[in-house]
């Protein structure tokens, strides 16, 4: 089971993902993509057309934690070929390995992804190459278990308390006398 959680928009590269999963399913029809998120309904329809009922399930938008948690736990990989955001961090919280593409347009959360907790595919990869990396992760039990074991430990230091402390430290540093000019 491959999971994507987030709004269906151009930044997610839904067409590319559909092509990658279709290539995966040609080699192994047991692959199944689950998408949870709102956004453009035509993107979900396109995936349904490419992958069929046997290869795709769409749940739409939900903020119901138990439903989200169920799919994060049930899934084998978090697939996100587009611009990553908080979804990859949430996947790591559930020991779910993200498979992403190295791009220059990612959001700041990309900084938390490493070669120890995420499969990072080269930027110019084709859908078939991206699919092959997903398959490499999912079909190699040792690799899959190693990534899962390193997911949560790699981000457990990211707490609300730490975020608040860094915010206060940043504001305090900006307000220090040597940073404040008399004309301000």
Secondary structure as UniProt FT lines:
FT   STRAND          2..5
FT   HELIX           10..12
FT   HELIX           14..27
FT   TURN            29..30
FT   STRAND          33..36
FT   HELIX           41..55
FT   STRAND          56..60
FT   HELIX           65..74
FT   STRAND          77..80
FT   HELIX           86..93
FT   TURN            94..95
FT   STRAND          98..101
FT   TURN            104..105
FT   HELIX           108..112
FT   TURN            115..117
FT   STRAND          118..121
FT   TURN            123..124
FT   HELIX           127..139
FT   HELIX           141..155
FT   TURN            156..157
FT   HELIX           160..174
FT   HELIX           177..179
FT   TURN            182..183
//
